[in-house]
Amino acid sequence: MLIVNADDWGRSRAETDAILQCHLRGRITSVSAMVFMEDSERAAGLARENGIDVGLHLNFSQQFSGDTVSPALRNHHRNIIAFLTANKYAQLFYNPFLRTQFAYSCQAQLEEFARLFGATPTHIDGHHHMHLCANVLFSRSIPAGMVVRRNFSFWPGEKSLLNRAYRSAADRWLARRYRLADYFFDLTQCMQGNKLDRVAALARSEEVELMTHPISPGERAYLMSEERSELLQNLSSARYRMDHFPSPPVCPAASDC
């Protein structure tokens, strides 16, 4: 199956409207919503009106632009952003001094999602993929058993052996606690490398997620084109359902799983 997921729902009015246009044409299967952002409230109403599958796009790298953020949350979030954006390797390191702040921010975003949508997220991923930073990866902030976005999938030779080994280890760690798709790709990268035929071939036998940002004119044009329709017309475009993804192993309560 193929899941075509649009990120940044609710981040701004323009992004929400671009994604909604693709949804109304049947070009995406789900969205990932940002909470505490300028268009979060309106976007939640649109999602309910149009029956859109919505996951939570955890945000640890951009200031909240909404007006419902408490001073405590804003302060914790500011500290997290300062740490994660200090350099490109910061997300690889666990910061014990921010353990409480990460947990507080994650829980606040989960609760705000429940308030806005009246439901739990169909899946969880992260803005700039920061749900994979060490402080989240090695915590229990995300409830066990959720569908969580894995690391990018690459073809042989695209990344260094060390890079691929780290991503593989992180995915194995995720799989101990969460449900994962078999593969995860970015639409822009696939368009640039003419790799969509290979992605489509994988999706005929595996669970594949394809991430898109319809605010990008190039991505939106491709999604709305007949080329996209012809390429994917024989695939099963699936919704996020728990039974589509393998369950994580059952672990003793006292274990680290």
N, C-alpha and C positions, 0 to 999 in steps of 0.2 A: 504494500500500500504506500501511498505518498501523502504526506501531510504538508501542505503549503501554508506556512504560518507567517503572518504579518506582525512584525514587532512595532512597538511604540504607540499602540492604541491609547489615546488620551493624553499623550505628551503635549500636543498642540492641536488646535482646531484643524489646521491644514493637514496634519498627518492623519488624524482621525477620518477626515473627509476623503482623503486619497485611498485609505484602506477600505472604507465603506463602499466606494465606487467599485473596487475590485470584488468585494464580497457580493454585491448586488448582481455582478456579472458572472458569479460562480467561479472566480479565478483564484480564490484562496479558500482554505478550509477552516482556519481558526486565526485568532489574534492573541497577542500578549499585551496586557494592559498595564500601564504605569499608573500608580495612585499618587495622590498628593500633588498632581500636576495641574496646569491651568485648564485642561479640557477633560479632566478625569470624570467629573460629575456628568457632563453632557454625554461623554462617550459611553458611560455606563448605561444611561437611558437608551441610547441608540443600539447598544448590544442587546438589551432586553427586547426592544421593539422588533429587531430583525433576527432574533434567534441565533446569535453568533456564539460559537464556542470560545470562551475566554479563559486564558491563563494569566498568571501573575508575572509581570516583567520586573523582577526585583531591581531596585535602583540603589546602588552604592557609589555611584560615580558622578552624579549630576545633582545640583541643588534642586530641592523641591520648589516648584513655581506656583503651587496652589496656596490658598489662604486658610486652610484648615489644619495647618501643621502646628503642633504644640511647641513651645520654646525648648522643652527638654529634647524632643525628637530632632528639632532643627540643630541643636547643639551637638548631639551625638552624631548626626548625619554629617555635619561639617567636619568633625574629627575623622570620620571614616574616609571621606573624600580626600582630605589632606594626605592621609596615609597612602591610599591606593593610587593617587595620581602623582605621588612624589617622584616615581620613576617607573619604567615599564616592567620592572621585575618585582615591584612591591607586592603584587597579588600572589606571588609564589611563596611568600613568607608569612607565617602565623605570628600575629601580634597579640601577645597575651594581655597587653594593657587595653586593648580594644574589644576584648571578649564580650563584655557586658553591653557595649555600644552596638556591636553587630547584632547581638541577640535582641536588643530593644528595638532596633530599626526593622529587623526582619519581622518580628511579631507585630509591630505597629502596621507594617504594610499588609500583612496577612489579615489583620483585623479590619483595616480600611477597605480591603478588597471585599470582605464579607459584608461590610456595611453597604458598599456601593452596589454589589451584584446580588446580594442575598443568597450566595452560594460559595462553595469552595472552588478554587481554581481547577480547571481541567488539567493544567500542567503548570510547571514553574521553570522559568529561565531567567536570564539576567541582562540588564542594560550593560552593553560593552562586555557581556559574558562574565560579569563579576560575581555571579552566583557560583563560579568555579574558583574564586579566590580561596586561599588557604583557611582564612578565618570562617568561611561558610562551609567549605568542603569538610573540615575536620570538626564541625560542630553538629548539633542536633537541631539547628534552627528551623530547617525545613522538615515538616512532618514525614515520618517514614512511610514508604509505600506510594508516595506521589510519583507522577510522571515528571521527570526532570530532564532538561536538555543536556546532552552529552557534549564532549569536545568535538571540534570540527573533525571530519573525516578527510583523509588525504589519500591520493593515489601514490603508489610506490615512486620514490624519487622526488616528491614535491617538497618534503621537509627533511631536515637532518635526522639521523638515527636517534640522537638524544631527544630532540623535540618530539618525535613520534613515541619514543619510549615513555616520556613523561606523561603525555596525553593518554596513552594506553593505561598507565598505572592509575591515573586519576579516574578514568572511566571504570576500571575494575573496582576502585574504592566506592564510586557512586553506586555501582550495581549491587553492592552489599546491602544497600538501604533503600534504593529507589528503583523505579521502572524506567528503562531507557529505550529509545529507538535504536535500531541496528546501525544506522548511519545518519550523519547530519552534515548538510552542505549549505553554502551561501549562494543565492541566486546570482549576484553580481560576479563572483568568482567563476561560477559555472558558465555564465554568458561570455566572459572574457576568454576563457580557455576552451570554448566549444565542448564542454563536458556534459551537457544536459542529456545527450543520448545515452551516456554511460550511467548517469543518475537514473534515468527512466528504466534502463535495463535492470539495475539493482532493485528498483521499486516493484518489479514484477514478482519478486520472490522474497523481499525483505521489507522491514518497516523503515522507511526513509523520511526524514524531515528536511524540508527545504525552506530556509529562512529568506524572507523578503522584506524590503522597506519600500512600499509603494510611493512614498514621498519623493523617491528618486525618479526623475522623469524616464530614465532608461529602463529601470525595472518595471515601472508602471506601464510603459509602452509595450514591453515584452509580454507582461501578464495579460494585457488586453488584446494582444495580437492573435491572428489565426494560427501563427506558427506555434504558439504555446498550446493552443487547443489541439492542433494536429499531433503534436509531439506526445501529449499526455492523455489523449482521448481513450486509449485502451487500458489506462491504469486505473486502479481502484483508489480514488481520492477519499481518504478516510478521515473520520472525526477522531478526536482524542477520546478513547474509551479504554478503561483499565484492562479489559480482557484482550486488547490488542498487544499488550506489552507483558513480557515475562515478569512474574513476581520476584521480588528480592528474596534471598534465603531467609528462612525462619530462624532467628537467633535467640539464645537464652536472654532473658531480661537483663542480666548482669553483664552481658558481653558488650563489646565495642561496636557491634554491627549497627 
